[in-house]
Amino acid sequence: MTEAELKHHADETDAKAHYRKEKREEKAHEKAVEDTFPASDPPATSQPGHGITKSEKLPDPVKRKA
């Protein structure tokens, strides 16, 4: 192999190793998120009917007469 071919092969090998490392980290992150927030038990703040209701809104500011 020529020097250029060896460098290309080394670069290709490094790129594949980097890709595999990123995939492992991505899977680990996804698993951690799933373990934290399982789909069958969503956080209470995402339940329908929660949030600011009309009675909790601040009243409209008083309008001044010109």
PDB file of N, CA, C, O and CB in Angstrom:
ATOM      1  N   MET A   1       0.844  -1.186   0.000  1.00  0.00           N
ATOM      2  CA  MET A   1       0.000   0.000   0.000  1.00  0.00           C
ATOM      3  C   MET A   1       0.886   1.245   0.000  1.00  0.00           C
ATOM      4  O   MET A   1       1.958   1.284   0.605  1.00  0.00           O
ATOM      5  CB  MET A   1      -0.959   0.001   1.225  1.00  0.00           C
ATOM      6  N   THR A   2       0.401   2.229  -0.688  1.00  0.00           N
ATOM      7  CA  THR A   2       1.145   3.484  -0.703  1.00  0.00           C
ATOM      8  C   THR A   2       0.851   4.250   0.581  1.00  0.00           C
ATOM      9  O   THR A   2      -0.052   3.905   1.342  1.00  0.00           O
ATOM     10  CB  THR A   2       0.782   4.337  -1.953  1.00  0.00           C
ATOM     11  N   GLU A   3       1.622   5.274   0.792  1.00  0.00           N
ATOM     12  CA  GLU A   3       1.421   6.099   1.986  1.00  0.00           C
ATOM     13  C   GLU A   3       0.035   6.742   1.975  1.00  0.00           C
ATOM     14  O   GLU A   3      -0.618   6.819   3.016  1.00  0.00           O
ATOM     15  CB  GLU A   3       2.509   7.186   2.077  1.00  0.00           C
ATOM     16  N   ALA A   4      -0.411   7.196   0.830  1.00  0.00           N
ATOM     17  CA  ALA A   4      -1.734   7.819   0.708  1.00  0.00           C
ATOM     18  C   ALA A   4      -2.836   6.802   1.005  1.00  0.00           C
ATOM     19  O   ALA A   4      -3.825   7.131   1.660  1.00  0.00           O
ATOM     20  CB  ALA A   4      -1.924   8.415  -0.706  1.00  0.00           C
ATOM     21  N   GLU A   5      -2.671   5.581   0.528  1.00  0.00           N
ATOM     22  CA  GLU A   5      -3.666   4.537   0.788  1.00  0.00           C
ATOM     23  C   GLU A   5      -3.705   4.180   2.276  1.00  0.00           C
ATOM     24  O   GLU A   5      -4.777   3.954   2.837  1.00  0.00           O
ATOM     25  CB  GLU A   5      -3.359   3.280  -0.053  1.00  0.00           C
ATOM     26  N   LEU A   6      -2.547   4.132   2.901  1.00  0.00           N
ATOM     27  CA  LEU A   6      -2.487   3.855   4.332  1.00  0.00           C
ATOM     28  C   LEU A   6      -3.179   4.951   5.135  1.00  0.00           C
ATOM     29  O   LEU A   6      -3.914   4.665   6.080  1.00  0.00           O
ATOM     30  CB  LEU A   6      -1.036   3.711   4.784  1.00  0.00           C
ATOM     31  N   LYS A   7      -2.941   6.210   4.755  1.00  0.00           N
ATOM     32  CA  LYS A   7      -3.576   7.334   5.448  1.00  0.00           C
ATOM     33  C   LYS A   7      -5.094   7.279   5.260  1.00  0.00           C
ATOM     34  O   LYS A   7      -5.849   7.496   6.207  1.00  0.00           O
ATOM     35  CB  LYS A   7      -3.016   8.685   4.929  1.00  0.00           C
ATOM     36  N   HIS A   8      -5.534   6.988   4.036  1.00  0.00           N
ATOM     37  CA  HIS A   8      -6.967   6.901   3.759  1.00  0.00           C
ATOM     38  C   HIS A   8      -7.597   5.786   4.604  1.00  0.00           C
ATOM     39  O   HIS A   8      -8.671   5.962   5.178  1.00  0.00           O
ATOM     40  CB  HIS A   8      -7.218   6.648   2.247  1.00  0.00           C
ATOM     41  N   HIS A   9      -6.919   4.648   4.670  1.00  0.00           N
ATOM     42  CA  HIS A   9      -7.418   3.521   5.454  1.00  0.00           C
ATOM     43  C   HIS A   9      -7.494   3.892   6.944  1.00  0.00           C
ATOM     44  O   HIS A   9      -8.469   3.568   7.622  1.00  0.00           O
ATOM     45  CB  HIS A   9      -6.512   2.282   5.252  1.00  0.00           C
ATOM     46  N   ALA A  10      -6.467   4.566   7.436  1.00  0.00           N
ATOM     47  CA  ALA A  10      -6.451   4.986   8.843  1.00  0.00           C
ATOM     48  C   ALA A  10      -7.574   5.971   9.122  1.00  0.00           C
ATOM     49  O   ALA A  10      -8.246   5.875  10.149  1.00  0.00           O
ATOM     50  CB  ALA A  10      -5.095   5.616   9.208  1.00  0.00           C
ATOM     51  N   ASP A  11      -7.785   6.933   8.202  1.00  0.00           N
ATOM     52  CA  ASP A  11      -8.869   7.907   8.363  1.00  0.00           C
ATOM     53  C   ASP A  11     -10.225   7.209   8.360  1.00  0.00           C
ATOM     54  O   ASP A  11     -11.108   7.551   9.146  1.00  0.00           O
ATOM     55  CB  ASP A  11      -8.815   8.967   7.247  1.00  0.00           C
ATOM     56  N   GLU A  12     -10.383   6.239   7.477  1.00  0.00           N
ATOM     57  CA  GLU A  12     -11.635   5.495   7.381  1.00  0.00           C
ATOM     58  C   GLU A  12     -11.886   4.706   8.663  1.00  0.00           C
ATOM     59  O   GLU A  12     -13.013   4.661   9.157  1.00  0.00           O
ATOM     60  CB  GLU A  12     -11.609   4.549   6.166  1.00  0.00           C
ATOM     61  N   THR A  13     -10.850   4.092   9.193  1.00  0.00           N
ATOM     62  CA  THR A  13     -10.951   3.330  10.435  1.00  0.00           C
ATOM     63  C   THR A  13     -11.309   4.247  11.593  1.00  0.00           C
ATOM     64  O   THR A  13     -12.151   3.898  12.420  1.00  0.00           O
ATOM     65  CB  THR A  13      -9.637   2.591  10.728  1.00  0.00           C
ATOM     66  N   ASP A  14     -10.678   5.421  11.663  1.00  0.00           N
ATOM     67  CA  ASP A  14     -10.986   6.400  12.714  1.00  0.00           C
ATOM     68  C   ASP A  14     -12.437   6.859  12.614  1.00  0.00           C
ATOM     69  O   ASP A  14     -13.117   6.996  13.631  1.00  0.00           O
ATOM     70  CB  ASP A  14     -10.039   7.614  12.618  1.00  0.00           C
ATOM     71  N   ALA A  15     -12.909   7.095  11.403  1.00  0.00           N
ATOM     72  CA  ALA A  15     -14.287   7.559  11.197  1.00  0.00           C
ATOM     73  C   ALA A  15     -15.278   6.495  11.656  1.00  0.00           C
ATOM     74  O   ALA A  15     -16.280   6.819  12.294  1.00  0.00           O
ATOM     75  CB  ALA A  15     -14.530   7.911   9.709  1.00  0.00           C
ATOM     76  N   LYS A  16     -15.012   5.234  11.341  1.00  0.00           N
ATOM     77  CA  LYS A  16     -15.899   4.151  11.758  1.00  0.00           C
ATOM     78  C   LYS A  16     -15.914   4.016  13.283  1.00  0.00           C
ATOM     79  O   LYS A  16     -16.970   3.823  13.884  1.00  0.00           O
ATOM     80  CB  LYS A  16     -15.463   2.824  11.110  1.00  0.00           C
ATOM     81  N   ALA A  17     -14.740   4.118  13.898  1.00  0.00           N
ATOM     82  CA  ALA A  17     -14.657   4.029  15.355  1.00  0.00           C
ATOM     83  C   ALA A  17     -15.418   5.183  16.006  1.00  0.00           C
ATOM     84  O   ALA A  17     -16.114   4.987  17.002  1.00  0.00           O
ATOM     85  CB  ALA A  17     -13.184   4.032  15.815  1.00  0.00           C
ATOM     86  N   HIS A  18     -15.287   6.379  15.447  1.00  0.00           N
ATOM     87  CA  HIS A  18     -15.988   7.555  15.963  1.00  0.00           C
ATOM     88  C   HIS A  18     -17.505   7.361  15.841  1.00  0.00           C
ATOM     89  O   HIS A  18     -18.252   7.676  16.767  1.00  0.00           O
ATOM     90  CB  HIS A  18     -15.542   8.835  15.203  1.00  0.00           C
ATOM     91  N   TYR A  19     -17.949   6.843  14.698  1.00  0.00           N
ATOM     92  CA  TYR A  19     -19.375   6.600  14.469  1.00  0.00           C
ATOM     93  C   TYR A  19     -19.907   5.587  15.488  1.00  0.00           C
ATOM     94  O   TYR A  19     -20.973   5.794  16.068  1.00  0.00           O
ATOM     95  CB  TYR A  19     -19.616   6.091  13.022  1.00  0.00           C
ATOM     96  N   ARG A  20     -19.166   4.492  15.708  1.00  0.00           N
ATOM     97  CA  ARG A  20     -19.604   3.478  16.662  1.00  0.00           C
ATOM     98  C   ARG A  20     -19.671   4.049  18.075  1.00  0.00           C
ATOM     99  O   ARG A  20     -20.592   3.736  18.829  1.00  0.00           O
ATOM    100  CB  ARG A  20     -18.665   2.271  16.625  1.00  0.00           C
ATOM    101  N   LYS A  21     -18.697   4.887  18.437  1.00  0.00           N
ATOM    102  CA  LYS A  21     -18.692   5.503  19.768  1.00  0.00           C
ATOM    103  C   LYS A  21     -19.905   6.419  19.926  1.00  0.00           C
ATOM    104  O   LYS A  21     -20.569   6.394  20.962  1.00  0.00           O
ATOM    105  CB  LYS A  21     -17.381   6.297  20.000  1.00  0.00           C
ATOM    106  N   GLU A  22     -20.196   7.228  18.905  1.00  0.00           N
ATOM    107  CA  GLU A  22     -21.362   8.115  18.974  1.00  0.00           C
ATOM    108  C   GLU A  22     -22.653   7.323  19.116  1.00  0.00           C
ATOM    109  O   GLU A  22     -23.534   7.706  19.886  1.00  0.00           O
ATOM    110  CB  GLU A  22     -21.432   9.002  17.731  1.00  0.00           C
ATOM    111  N   LYS A  23     -22.773   6.224  18.381  1.00  0.00           N
ATOM    112  CA  LYS A  23     -23.974   5.387  18.458  1.00  0.00           C
ATOM    113  C   LYS A  23     -24.130   4.787  19.856  1.00  0.00           C
ATOM    114  O   LYS A  23     -25.237   4.753  20.392  1.00  0.00           O
ATOM    115  CB  LYS A  23     -23.918   4.265  17.402  1.00  0.00           C
ATOM    116  N   ARG A  24     -23.027   4.312  20.454  1.00  0.00           N
ATOM    117  CA  ARG A  24     -23.082   3.761  21.818  1.00  0.00           C
ATOM    118  C   ARG A  24     -23.540   4.831  22.807  1.00  0.00           C
ATOM    119  O   ARG A  24     -24.375   4.567  23.672  1.00  0.00           O
ATOM    120  CB  ARG A  24     -21.699   3.201  22.239  1.00  0.00           C
ATOM    121  N   GLU A  25     -22.991   6.035  22.678  1.00  0.00           N
ATOM    122  CA  GLU A  25     -23.360   7.128  23.585  1.00  0.00           C
ATOM    123  C   GLU A  25     -24.823   7.521  23.389  1.00  0.00           C
ATOM    124  O   GLU A  25     -25.532   7.791  24.359  1.00  0.00           O
ATOM    125  CB  GLU A  25     -22.445   8.351  23.359  1.00  0.00           C
ATOM    126  N   GLU A  26     -25.273   7.553  22.138  1.00  0.00           N
ATOM    127  CA  GLU A  26     -26.660   7.906  21.844  1.00  0.00           C
ATOM    128  C   GLU A  26     -27.618   6.883  22.449  1.00  0.00           C
ATOM    129  O   GLU A  26     -28.635   7.250  23.037  1.00  0.00           O
ATOM    130  CB  GLU A  26     -26.880   8.008  20.325  1.00  0.00           C
ATOM    131  N   LYS A  27     -27.288   5.586  22.302  1.00  0.00           N
ATOM    132  CA  LYS A  27     -28.138   4.540  22.880  1.00  0.00           C
ATOM    133  C   LYS A  27     -28.175   4.644  24.396  1.00  0.00           C
ATOM    134  O   LYS A  27     -29.234   4.491  25.004  1.00  0.00           O
ATOM    135  CB  LYS A  27     -27.642   3.151  22.462  1.00  0.00           C
ATOM    136  N   ALA A  28     -27.024   4.905  25.009  1.00  0.00           N
ATOM    137  CA  ALA A  28     -26.963   5.036  26.468  1.00  0.00           C
ATOM    138  C   ALA A  28     -27.814   6.222  26.929  1.00  0.00           C
ATOM    139  O   ALA A  28     -28.515   6.132  27.937  1.00  0.00           O
ATOM    140  CB  ALA A  28     -25.495   5.209  26.941  1.00  0.00           C
ATOM    141  N   HIS A  29     -27.753   7.323  26.195  1.00  0.00           N
ATOM    142  CA  HIS A  29     -28.543   8.508  26.544  1.00  0.00           C
ATOM    143  C   HIS A  29     -30.035   8.210  26.408  1.00  0.00           C
ATOM    144  O   HIS A  29     -30.820   8.557  27.291  1.00  0.00           O
ATOM    145  CB  HIS A  29     -28.152   9.707  25.647  1.00  0.00           C
ATOM    146  N   GLU A  30     -30.430   7.566  25.304  1.00  0.00           N
ATOM    147  CA  GLU A  30     -31.841   7.236  25.099  1.00  0.00           C
ATOM    148  C   GLU A  30     -32.352   6.315  26.206  1.00  0.00           C
ATOM    149  O   GLU A  30     -33.471   6.483  26.691  1.00  0.00           O
ATOM    150  CB  GLU A  30     -32.045   6.576  23.724  1.00  0.00           C
ATOM    151  N   LYS A  31     -31.538   5.350  26.600  1.00  0.00           N
ATOM    152  CA  LYS A  31     -31.943   4.437  27.667  1.00  0.00           C
ATOM    153  C   LYS A  31     -32.110   5.187  28.983  1.00  0.00           C
ATOM    154  O   LYS A  31     -33.062   4.944  29.725  1.00  0.00           O
ATOM    155  CB  LYS A  31     -30.916   3.305  27.828  1.00  0.00           C
ATOM    156  N   ALA A  32     -31.192   6.091  29.268  1.00  0.00           N
ATOM    157  CA  ALA A  32     -31.285   6.876  30.508  1.00  0.00           C
ATOM    158  C   ALA A  32     -32.556   7.719  30.515  1.00  0.00           C
ATOM    159  O   ALA A  32     -33.220   7.832  31.545  1.00  0.00           O
ATOM    160  CB  ALA A  32     -30.044   7.784  30.673  1.00  0.00           C
ATOM    161  N   VAL A  33     -32.894   8.304  29.383  1.00  0.00           N
ATOM    162  CA  VAL A  33     -34.118   9.114  29.297  1.00  0.00           C
ATOM    163  C   VAL A  33     -35.344   8.222  29.477  1.00  0.00           C
ATOM    164  O   VAL A  33     -36.266   8.580  30.210  1.00  0.00           O
ATOM    165  CB  VAL A  33     -34.190   9.867  27.935  1.00  0.00           C
ATOM    166  N   GLU A  34     -35.363   7.065  28.816  1.00  0.00           N
ATOM    167  CA  GLU A  34     -36.492   6.147  28.958  1.00  0.00           C
ATOM    168  C   GLU A  34     -36.638   5.679  30.398  1.00  0.00           C
ATOM    169  O   GLU A  34     -37.758   5.551  30.893  1.00  0.00           O
ATOM    170  CB  GLU A  34     -36.321   4.943  28.031  1.00  0.00           C
ATOM    171  N   ASP A  35     -35.529   5.422  31.077  1.00  0.00           N
ATOM    172  CA  ASP A  35     -35.581   4.980  32.470  1.00  0.00           C
ATOM    173  C   ASP A  35     -36.084   6.095  33.381  1.00  0.00           C
ATOM    174  O   ASP A  35     -36.724   5.829  34.398  1.00  0.00           O
ATOM    175  CB  ASP A  35     -34.200   4.508  32.932  1.00  0.00           C
ATOM    176  N   THR A  36     -35.798   7.330  33.019  1.00  0.00           N
ATOM    177  CA  THR A  36     -36.223   8.467  33.821  1.00  0.00           C
ATOM    178  C   THR A  36     -37.704   8.781  33.607  1.00  0.00           C
ATOM    179  O   THR A  36     -38.428   9.067  34.560  1.00  0.00           O
ATOM    180  CB  THR A  36     -35.376   9.689  33.489  1.00  0.00           C
ATOM    181  N   PHE A  37     -38.147   8.725  32.351  1.00  0.00           N
ATOM    182  CA  PHE A  37     -39.524   9.047  31.998  1.00  0.00           C
ATOM    183  C   PHE A  37     -40.135   7.902  31.193  1.00  0.00           C
ATOM    184  O   PHE A  37     -40.217   7.988  29.968  1.00  0.00           O
ATOM    185  CB  PHE A  37     -39.589  10.368  31.200  1.00  0.00           C
ATOM    186  N   PRO A  38     -40.563   6.839  31.860  1.00  0.00           N
ATOM    187  CA  PRO A  38     -41.154   5.736  31.106  1.00  0.00           C
ATOM    188  C   PRO A  38     -42.455   6.184  30.433  1.00  0.00           C
ATOM    189  O   PRO A  38     -43.210   6.980  30.993  1.00  0.00           O
ATOM    190  CB  PRO A  38     -41.416   4.528  32.032  1.00  0.00           C
ATOM    191  N   ALA A  39     -42.702   5.679  29.255  1.00  0.00           N
ATOM    192  CA  ALA A  39     -43.864   6.086  28.457  1.00  0.00           C
ATOM    193  C   ALA A  39     -45.176   5.766  29.170  1.00  0.00           C
ATOM    194  O   ALA A  39     -46.157   6.486  28.982  1.00  0.00           O
ATOM    195  CB  ALA A  39     -43.834   5.397  27.092  1.00  0.00           C
ATOM    196  N   SER A  40     -45.222   4.725  29.970  1.00  0.00           N
ATOM    197  CA  SER A  40     -46.456   4.346  30.640  1.00  0.00           C
ATOM    198  C   SER A  40     -46.783   5.245  31.832  1.00  0.00           C
ATOM    199  O   SER A  40     -47.894   5.190  32.359  1.00  0.00           O
ATOM    200  CB  SER A  40     -46.366   2.916  31.096  1.00  0.00           C
ATOM    201  N   ASP A  41     -45.844   6.059  32.253  1.00  0.00           N
ATOM    202  CA  ASP A  41     -46.059   6.923  33.416  1.00  0.00           C
ATOM    203  C   ASP A  41     -45.513   8.315  33.120  1.00  0.00           C
ATOM    204  O   ASP A  41     -44.468   8.693  33.648  1.00  0.00           O
ATOM    205  CB  ASP A  41     -45.386   6.329  34.686  1.00  0.00           C
ATOM    206  N   PRO A  42     -46.220   9.092  32.267  1.00  0.00           N
ATOM    207  CA  PRO A  42     -45.702  10.415  31.926  1.00  0.00           C
ATOM    208  C   PRO A  42     -45.708  11.353  33.132  1.00  0.00           C
ATOM    209  O   PRO A  42     -46.471  11.146  34.076  1.00  0.00           O
ATOM    210  CB  PRO A  42     -46.521  11.022  30.791  1.00  0.00           C
ATOM    211  N   PRO A  43     -44.869  12.373  33.103  1.00  0.00           N
ATOM    212  CA  PRO A  43     -44.847  13.337  34.209  1.00  0.00           C
ATOM    213  C   PRO A  43     -46.208  14.009  34.376  1.00  0.00           C
ATOM    214  O   PRO A  43     -46.932  14.199  33.399  1.00  0.00           O
ATOM    215  CB  PRO A  43     -43.760  14.401  33.973  1.00  0.00           C
ATOM    216  N   ALA A  44     -46.552  14.363  35.592  1.00  0.00           N
ATOM    217  CA  ALA A  44     -47.862  14.950  35.885  1.00  0.00           C
ATOM    218  C   ALA A  44     -48.100  16.241  35.117  1.00  0.00           C
ATOM    219  O   ALA A  44     -49.243  16.545  34.776  1.00  0.00           O
ATOM    220  CB  ALA A  44     -47.994  15.214  37.372  1.00  0.00           C
ATOM    221  N   THR A  45     -47.053  17.007  34.835  1.00  0.00           N
ATOM    222  CA  THR A  45     -47.249  18.279  34.143  1.00  0.00           C
ATOM    223  C   THR A  45     -47.706  18.092  32.706  1.00  0.00           C
ATOM    224  O   THR A  45     -48.174  19.046  32.084  1.00  0.00           O
ATOM    225  CB  THR A  45     -45.972  19.083  34.167  1.00  0.00           C
ATOM    226  N   SER A  46     -47.584  16.886  32.164  1.00  0.00           N
ATOM    227  CA  SER A  46     -48.012  16.668  30.784  1.00  0.00           C
ATOM    228  C   SER A  46     -49.410  16.066  30.704  1.00  0.00           C
ATOM    229  O   SER A  46     -49.902  15.770  29.615  1.00  0.00           O
ATOM    230  CB  SER A  46     -47.024  15.766  30.071  1.00  0.00           C
ATOM    231  N   GLN A  47     -50.046  15.886  31.855  1.00  0.00           N
ATOM    232  CA  GLN A  47     -51.383  15.324  31.862  1.00  0.00           C
ATOM    233  C   GLN A  47     -52.385  16.364  31.357  1.00  0.00           C
ATOM    234  O   GLN A  47     -52.248  17.547  31.669  1.00  0.00           O
ATOM    235  CB  GLN A  47     -51.762  14.840  33.278  1.00  0.00           C
ATOM    236  N   PRO A  48     -53.384  15.945  30.588  1.00  0.00           N
ATOM    237  CA  PRO A  48     -54.386  16.899  30.119  1.00  0.00           C
ATOM    238  C   PRO A  48     -55.151  17.502  31.291  1.00  0.00           C
ATOM    239  O   PRO A  48     -55.371  16.851  32.313  1.00  0.00           O
ATOM    240  CB  PRO A  48     -55.357  16.220  29.145  1.00  0.00           C
ATOM    241  N   GLY A  49     -55.546  18.740  31.123  1.00  0.00           N
ATOM    242  CA  GLY A  49     -56.309  19.413  32.159  1.00  0.00           C
ATOM    243  C   GLY A  49     -55.473  20.171  33.159  1.00  0.00           C
ATOM    244  O   GLY A  49     -56.021  20.822  34.049  1.00  0.00           O
ATOM    245  N   HIS A  50     -54.164  20.106  33.041  1.00  0.00           N
ATOM    246  CA  HIS A  50     -53.282  20.826  33.953  1.00  0.00           C
ATOM    247  C   HIS A  50     -52.810  22.105  33.282  1.00  0.00           C
ATOM    248  O   HIS A  50     -52.758  22.198  32.055  1.00  0.00           O
ATOM    249  CB  HIS A  50     -52.075  19.948  34.376  1.00  0.00           C
ATOM    250  N   GLY A  51     -52.478  23.062  34.081  1.00  0.00           N
ATOM    251  CA  GLY A  51     -51.982  24.321  33.551  1.00  0.00           C
ATOM    252  C   GLY A  51     -52.801  25.475  34.090  1.00  0.00           C
ATOM    253  O   GLY A  51     -53.598  25.302  35.012  1.00  0.00           O
ATOM    254  N   ILE A  52     -52.608  26.629  33.528  1.00  0.00           N
ATOM    255  CA  ILE A  52     -53.315  27.827  33.983  1.00  0.00           C
ATOM    256  C   ILE A  52     -54.750  27.774  33.487  1.00  0.00           C
ATOM    257  O   ILE A  52     -55.012  27.566  32.302  1.00  0.00           O
ATOM    258  CB  ILE A  52     -52.608  29.122  33.486  1.00  0.00           C
ATOM    259  N   THR A  53     -55.659  27.964  34.410  1.00  0.00           N
ATOM    260  CA  THR A  53     -57.073  28.015  34.043  1.00  0.00           C
ATOM    261  C   THR A  53     -57.509  29.465  33.979  1.00  0.00           C
ATOM    262  O   THR A  53     -56.781  30.360  34.409  1.00  0.00           O
ATOM    263  CB  THR A  53     -57.948  27.219  35.052  1.00  0.00           C
ATOM    264  N   LYS A  54     -58.666  29.690  33.455  1.00  0.00           N
ATOM    265  CA  LYS A  54     -59.161  31.055  33.289  1.00  0.00           C
ATOM    266  C   LYS A  54     -59.210  31.812  34.622  1.00  0.00           C
ATOM    267  O   LYS A  54     -58.900  33.002  34.671  1.00  0.00           O
ATOM    268  CB  LYS A  54     -60.549  31.032  32.654  1.00  0.00           C
ATOM    269  N   SER A  55     -59.595  31.126  35.693  1.00  0.00           N
ATOM    270  CA  SER A  55     -59.696  31.793  36.993  1.00  0.00           C
ATOM    271  C   SER A  55     -58.327  32.157  37.566  1.00  0.00           C
ATOM    272  O   SER A  55     -58.244  33.005  38.455  1.00  0.00           O
ATOM    273  CB  SER A  55     -60.439  30.905  37.975  1.00  0.00           C
ATOM    274  N   GLU A  56     -57.264  31.540  37.080  1.00  0.00           N
ATOM    275  CA  GLU A  56     -55.929  31.831  37.585  1.00  0.00           C
ATOM    276  C   GLU A  56     -55.236  32.957  36.822  1.00  0.00           C
ATOM    277  O   GLU A  56     -54.188  33.437  37.255  1.00  0.00           O
ATOM    278  CB  GLU A  56     -55.084  30.591  37.526  1.00  0.00           C
ATOM    279  N   LYS A  57     -55.796  33.379  35.707  1.00  0.00           N
ATOM    280  CA  LYS A  57     -55.178  34.437  34.913  1.00  0.00           C
ATOM    281  C   LYS A  57     -55.223  35.757  35.663  1.00  0.00           C
ATOM    282  O   LYS A  57     -56.135  36.006  36.451  1.00  0.00           O
ATOM    283  CB  LYS A  57     -55.877  34.573  33.553  1.00  0.00           C
ATOM    284  N   LEU A  58     -54.237  36.594  35.413  1.00  0.00           N
ATOM    285  CA  LEU A  58     -54.243  37.924  36.011  1.00  0.00           C
ATOM    286  C   LEU A  58     -55.316  38.765  35.334  1.00  0.00           C
ATOM    287  O   LEU A  58     -55.582  38.607  34.142  1.00  0.00           O
ATOM    288  CB  LEU A  58     -52.849  38.601  35.888  1.00  0.00           C
ATOM    289  N   PRO A  59     -55.923  39.648  36.092  1.00  0.00           N
ATOM    290  CA  PRO A  59     -56.957  40.502  35.480  1.00  0.00           C
ATOM    291  C   PRO A  59     -56.325  41.457  34.463  1.00  0.00           C
ATOM    292  O   PRO A  59     -55.139  41.775  34.546  1.00  0.00           O
ATOM    293  CB  PRO A  59     -57.722  41.310  36.572  1.00  0.00           C
ATOM    294  N   ASP A  60     -57.125  41.897  33.520  1.00  0.00           N
ATOM    295  CA  ASP A  60     -56.636  42.858  32.535  1.00  0.00           C
ATOM    296  C   ASP A  60     -56.270  44.155  33.250  1.00  0.00           C
ATOM    297  O   ASP A  60     -56.938  44.543  34.209  1.00  0.00           O
ATOM    298  CB  ASP A  60     -57.702  43.117  31.424  1.00  0.00           C
ATOM    299  N   PRO A  61     -55.206  44.834  32.787  1.00  0.00           N
ATOM    300  CA  PRO A  61     -54.811  46.088  33.434  1.00  0.00           C
ATOM    301  C   PRO A  61     -55.920  47.139  33.278  1.00  0.00           C
ATOM    302  O   PRO A  61     -56.671  47.142  32.304  1.00  0.00           O
ATOM    303  CB  PRO A  61     -53.478  46.613  32.833  1.00  0.00           C
ATOM    304  N   VAL A  62     -55.990  48.023  34.267  1.00  0.00           N
ATOM    305  CA  VAL A  62     -56.984  49.093  34.225  1.00  0.00           C
ATOM    306  C   VAL A  62     -56.620  50.051  33.125  1.00  0.00           C
ATOM    307  O   VAL A  62     -55.472  50.480  33.012  1.00  0.00           O
ATOM    308  CB  VAL A  62     -57.084  49.829  35.579  1.00  0.00           C
ATOM    309  N   LYS A  63     -57.615  50.393  32.303  1.00  0.00           N
ATOM    310  CA  LYS A  63     -57.361  51.321  31.199  1.00  0.00           C
ATOM    311  C   LYS A  63     -57.508  52.749  31.707  1.00  0.00           C
ATOM    312  O   LYS A  63     -58.441  53.061  32.447  1.00  0.00           O
ATOM    313  CB  LYS A  63     -58.331  51.056  30.005  1.00  0.00           C
ATOM    314  N   ARG A  64     -56.582  53.610  31.305  1.00  0.00           N
ATOM    315  CA  ARG A  64     -56.629  55.025  31.712  1.00  0.00           C
ATOM    316  C   ARG A  64     -57.494  55.806  30.738  1.00  0.00           C
ATOM    317  O   ARG A  64     -57.538  55.510  29.544  1.00  0.00           O
ATOM    318  CB  ARG A  64     -55.198  55.638  31.778  1.00  0.00           C
ATOM    319  N   LYS A  65     -58.169  56.793  31.260  1.00  0.00           N
ATOM    320  CA  LYS A  65     -58.936  57.702  30.401  1.00  0.00           C
ATOM    321  C   LYS A  65     -57.991  58.755  29.855  1.00  0.00           C
ATOM    322  O   LYS A  65     -57.151  59.283  30.585  1.00  0.00           O
ATOM    323  CB  LYS A  65     -60.121  58.365  31.179  1.00  0.00           C
ATOM    324  N   ALA A  66     -58.123  59.056  28.596  1.00  0.00           N
ATOM    325  CA  ALA A  66     -57.245  60.037  27.954  1.00  0.00           C
ATOM    326  C   ALA A  66     -57.651  61.451  28.203  1.00  0.00           C
ATOM    327  O   ALA A  66     -56.998  62.375  27.720  1.00  0.00           O
ATOM    328  CB  ALA A  66     -57.198  59.806  26.500  1.00  0.00           C
TER     329      ALA A  66
END
